[in-house]
Amino acid sequence: MLFRSVFHSNFAYLDFQNGTGIRYLTQYAQGVYPINNYSLFYTFQGLTSDERFYIAAIFPVSTPALPDPETMELDQQFYDTYLQYIEETIFLLETQPLDTFTPSLIDLDLLIESLRIER
């Protein structure tokens, strides 16, 4: 079964004590389905400064801005306008204050920035 990233949002470059990378929000799926709090996650992908170590972190997150997918009508119109729905949801996520996510994106960023990779 093939899972693919449905979208990417809330990009930010972060430095940790001996490296750098990018964080973003995403969700994986096998088909067309609403972006939701059960599948949404924060991920960080980075490298140490010497490029010897790849760092990956994944944390589930949620936000009250997303509707419960069980309350959404997944009719033909939803499927026909799915790309527009994705764009609108990306805008929605990117305009939310970072501290309204659970856990806070601020706190997750601070956690990543505190990393120190020992050799």
Rosetta silent file (secondary structure, phi, psi, omega in degrees, C-alpha in Angstrom):
SEQUENCE: MLFRSVFHSNFAYLDFQNGTGIRYLTQYAQGVYPINNYSLFYTFQGLTSDERFYIAAIFPVSTPALPDPETMELDQQFYDTYLQYIEETIFLLETQPLDTFTPSLIDLDLLIESLRIER
SCORE:     score description
SCORE:     0.000 S_00000001
   1 L     0.000  136.705 -177.534    0.000    0.000    0.000 S_00000001
   2 L  -101.031  119.817  172.510    1.287    3.403   -0.943 S_00000001
   3 L  -101.346  141.927  178.717    0.999    6.254    1.531 S_00000001
   4 E  -135.151  156.112  176.635    1.722    9.742    0.298 S_00000001
   5 E   -72.649  126.438 -177.975    1.983   13.150    1.836 S_00000001
   6 E   -78.470  -35.190 -176.687   -1.300   14.972    1.277 S_00000001
   7 E  -163.976  170.921  172.263    0.080   18.481    1.892 S_00000001
   8 E  -137.486  136.149  176.284    2.849   20.469    3.599 S_00000001
   9 E  -149.658  173.605  174.633    2.320   23.644    5.630 S_00000001
  10 E    56.424   44.411  178.742    3.806   25.785    8.399 S_00000001
  11 E   -65.665  141.187  171.648    7.373   25.550    7.096 S_00000001
  12 E  -155.953  137.738  173.372   10.142   26.932    9.299 S_00000001
  13 E   -84.545  134.041  179.894   13.904   26.518    9.274 S_00000001
  14 E  -128.416  140.295  172.871   15.238   25.587   12.689 S_00000001
  15 E  -103.740  136.893  168.741   18.765   25.409   14.016 S_00000001
  16 E  -110.838 -178.736 -167.234   19.657   22.984   16.771 S_00000001
  17 L   -58.052  -29.567  177.016   22.888   23.032   18.766 S_00000001
  18 L  -141.926   45.146  177.073   25.008   21.454   16.036 S_00000001
  19 E   179.044 -172.535 -177.808   22.857   21.400   12.933 S_00000001
  20 E  -151.746  162.761  178.135   19.908   22.735   10.999 S_00000001
  21 E  -175.320 -165.324 -178.269   16.757   21.568    9.254 S_00000001
  22 E  -128.974  142.033  173.158   13.163   22.268    8.383 S_00000001
  23 E  -116.564  151.742  176.874    9.940   21.632   10.229 S_00000001
  24 E  -162.251  167.839  174.007    6.474   21.432    8.756 S_00000001
  25 E  -102.110  146.862  178.248    3.037   19.948    9.237 S_00000001
  26 E  -158.543  175.819  175.203    1.756   17.164    7.027 S_00000001
  27 E  -150.492  138.721  176.488   -0.565   14.195    6.835 S_00000001
  28 E  -102.460  150.116  178.240   -0.177   10.930    4.955 S_00000001
  29 E  -156.617  164.463  175.298   -3.021    9.093    3.263 S_00000001
  30 L   -99.787  -11.656 -177.847   -3.762    6.416    0.705 S_00000001
  31 L  -155.887 -161.511 -179.167   -6.589    8.329   -0.901 S_00000001
  32 L   -85.046  116.209 -178.721   -8.722   11.443   -0.783 S_00000001
  33 L  -153.768  151.334 -178.912   -9.670   12.197    2.819 S_00000001
  34 L   -62.684  148.027  170.561  -10.045   15.343    4.950 S_00000001
  35 L   -69.626  131.637 -170.590   -7.085   16.775    6.801 S_00000001
  36 L  -147.177  166.142 -177.841   -7.808   15.915   10.405 S_00000001
  37 L   -73.978  -10.888  179.426   -6.529   15.914   13.977 S_00000001
  38 L   -86.263  -22.310 -174.874   -6.096   12.134   14.012 S_00000001
  39 L  -118.834  -10.453 -177.959   -3.541   12.082   11.183 S_00000001
  40 L   -70.108  136.718  174.794   -1.907   15.521   11.327 S_00000001
  41 E  -146.259  155.646  175.236    1.712   15.594   12.451 S_00000001
  42 E   -93.304  132.891  174.996    4.698   17.897   12.956 S_00000001
  43 E  -133.243  146.518  174.500    7.916   16.676   11.419 S_00000001
  44 E  -123.927  133.822  177.058   11.461   17.935   11.519 S_00000001
  45 E  -129.342  123.514 -176.793   14.094   16.817    8.997 S_00000001
  46 E  -153.196  177.709  178.246   17.661   18.007    9.428 S_00000001
  47 E  -131.970  147.883  171.375   21.380   17.403    9.258 S_00000001
  48 E   -70.392  160.035 -176.722   24.197   17.928   11.695 S_00000001
  49 L   -57.871  -32.475  178.955   26.631   20.677   10.724 S_00000001
  50 L   -85.807    1.825  178.621   29.220   18.128    9.615 S_00000001
  51 L    61.072   24.680  178.404   26.531   16.376    7.502 S_00000001
  52 L   -89.925  -24.772 -174.560   27.285   13.044    9.184 S_00000001
  53 L  -128.888  133.829  174.988   23.890   12.556   10.827 S_00000001
  54 E   -96.815  132.019 -177.703   20.341   12.881    9.515 S_00000001
  55 E  -114.490  127.885  176.550   17.806   13.856   12.154 S_00000001
  56 E  -131.314  132.714  177.389   14.099   13.035   11.841 S_00000001
  57 E  -134.726  140.799 -179.804   11.423   13.760   14.433 S_00000001
  58 E  -136.349  128.377  179.141    7.678   13.176   14.192 S_00000001
  59 E  -134.757  129.532  174.109    5.056   14.361   16.684 S_00000001
  60 E   -66.781  140.483  175.989    1.264   14.134   16.376 S_00000001
  61 L  -134.421  162.463  175.575   -0.421   17.533   16.663 S_00000001
  62 E  -143.097  164.216  177.387   -3.968   18.817   16.648 S_00000001
  63 L  -149.223  140.204  177.666   -5.737   22.135   16.336 S_00000001
  64 L   -66.694  -10.456 -179.288   -9.293   23.234   17.126 S_00000001
  65 L   -72.084  -22.518 -178.407   -9.348   24.899   13.679 S_00000001
  66 L   -87.966  135.137  177.198   -9.802   21.547   11.912 S_00000001
  67 L   -74.950  157.595  173.293  -13.300   20.064   11.739 S_00000001
  68 L   -68.369  123.951 -176.956  -13.992   16.491   12.793 S_00000001
  69 H   -61.934  -22.733  178.514  -13.850   14.485    9.539 S_00000001
  70 H   -68.349  -21.397  179.880  -16.871   12.464   10.701 S_00000001
  71 H   -92.638   -5.640 -178.766  -18.983   15.625   10.448 S_00000001
  72 L   -88.379  142.212  177.546  -17.827   16.435    6.916 S_00000001
  73 L   -89.110  112.937 -178.459  -19.861   15.375    3.934 S_00000001
  74 L   -95.081   68.493 -178.655  -17.601   13.454    1.584 S_00000001
  75 L   -96.169 -174.645 -178.352  -19.800   13.798   -1.459 S_00000001
  76 H   -60.300  -35.896  179.059  -18.899   14.249   -5.103 S_00000001
  77 H   -61.914  -39.755  177.635  -18.439   17.991   -4.601 S_00000001
  78 H   -58.840  -46.523 -178.804  -15.768   17.289   -1.950 S_00000001
  79 H   -67.989  -37.586 -179.360  -13.874   15.082   -4.400 S_00000001
  80 H   -68.241  -29.021 -176.966  -14.339   17.529   -7.288 S_00000001
  81 L  -111.951   23.695 -174.675  -12.947   20.444   -5.265 S_00000001
  82 H   -59.288  -43.087 -179.740  -10.315   18.507   -3.299 S_00000001
  83 H   -63.301  -39.481  175.987   -7.337   20.546   -4.542 S_00000001
  84 H   -64.779  -42.137  177.480   -9.096   23.781   -3.567 S_00000001
  85 H   -57.746  -44.365  179.571   -9.948   22.221   -0.180 S_00000001
  86 H   -61.559  -47.117  179.319   -6.249   21.375    0.351 S_00000001
  87 H   -59.800  -43.296  179.920   -5.177   24.946   -0.518 S_00000001
  88 H   -65.646  -39.077 -179.671   -7.791   26.419    1.829 S_00000001
  89 H   -70.484  -37.558  174.466   -6.787   24.087    4.653 S_00000001
  90 H   -59.519  -46.670  178.055   -3.107   24.930    4.203 S_00000001
  91 H   -59.192  -44.390  179.597   -4.031   28.629    4.484 S_00000001
  92 H   -58.444  -48.515 -179.180   -6.123   27.859    7.585 S_00000001
  93 H   -64.892  -39.034 -177.437   -3.252   25.993    9.279 S_00000001
  94 H   -73.604  -15.670  179.777   -0.688   28.632    8.373 S_00000001
  95 L  -100.192    0.976  177.345   -2.798   31.437    9.852 S_00000001
  96 L   -81.113  139.609  173.731   -3.333   29.758   13.234 S_00000001
  97 L   -59.441  140.903 -175.666   -1.257   31.056   16.142 S_00000001
  98 H   -60.404  -27.698 -178.265    1.522   28.557   16.886 S_00000001
  99 H   -85.607    2.306  177.028    0.399   28.184   20.494 S_00000001
 100 H   -91.442   -6.695  174.294   -3.123   27.045   19.522 S_00000001
 101 L   -82.659  154.634  176.126   -1.818   23.672   18.348 S_00000001
 102 E  -123.303  116.989   -9.481   -1.576   20.817   20.821 S_00000001
 103 L   -66.614  163.084 -179.558    1.225   20.456   21.599 S_00000001
 104 L   -59.211  135.454  175.816    2.233   24.008   20.833 S_00000001
 105 H   -64.335  -27.923  175.778    4.407   24.372   17.741 S_00000001
 106 H   -62.582  -47.168 -179.366    6.467   26.822   19.792 S_00000001
 107 H   -64.834  -40.845  178.577    7.192   24.096   22.352 S_00000001
 108 H   -65.589  -40.030  176.379    8.017   21.538   19.671 S_00000001
 109 H   -61.187  -43.164  179.053   10.358   24.028   17.978 S_00000001
 110 H   -62.863  -37.607  176.779   12.108   24.651   21.321 S_00000001
 111 H   -61.681  -48.138  179.024   12.496   20.913   21.789 S_00000001
 112 H   -60.973  -44.424 -177.829   14.118   20.560   18.363 S_00000001
 113 H   -65.463  -19.527  179.566   16.354   23.581   18.971 S_00000001
 114 L   -85.527   -6.421 -178.980   17.589   21.987   22.208 S_00000001
 115 L   -62.039  142.035  171.324   18.931   18.902   20.397 S_00000001
 116 L  -138.559  117.574 -177.787   22.631   18.190   20.582 S_00000001
 117 L   -93.134  115.628  179.458   23.901   15.222   18.613 S_00000001
 118 L   -87.202  140.929 -179.688   26.929   13.620   20.246 S_00000001
 119 L   -97.046    0.000    0.000   29.398   11.820   17.981 S_00000001
